[in-house]
Amino acid sequence: MLTSLDKLNSQSFRLQLHTEFRVKIGGAGPVALELVEVQDQEGLPQQAKTGLAGDPTPSPQEMEFFCLHFRGPYKPLLAQQIHRMEHEKLGAFEIFLTPISAESQTGTVYEVIFHRFRQQP
């Protein structure tokens, strides 16, 4: 059973900094990624601040905006797409990964961005 991303927030991930996440790929074994950074973003992106014509603009208190950076091996390079990720404490979930840098000595960095309405208690 998959963990719903609605149940995970920046603090959930911050508690797992520098731990291993495994990404399932094709017929090969899983690729190990290390969570190396959790960034809470201040405010809203400019597009969200202006809103669409006639649409009420959500307040920063209503929106959750954070990003995650994972470091993995240089190869294989994971495609920009939704991947199934597994973690020993957070469980299995599907998440959209984007490679943002790759160097043979330091590996590949992937980014995940969360920009969503906060869950009401």
Secondary structure, 3 states (H helix, E strand, C coil): CCCCHHHCCHHHHHCCCCCEEEECCCCCCCEEEEEEEEEECCCCCHHHHHCCCCCCCCCCCCEEEEEEEEEECCCCCCCCEEEEEEECCCEEEEEEEEEEEEECCCEEEEEEEEEEECCCC
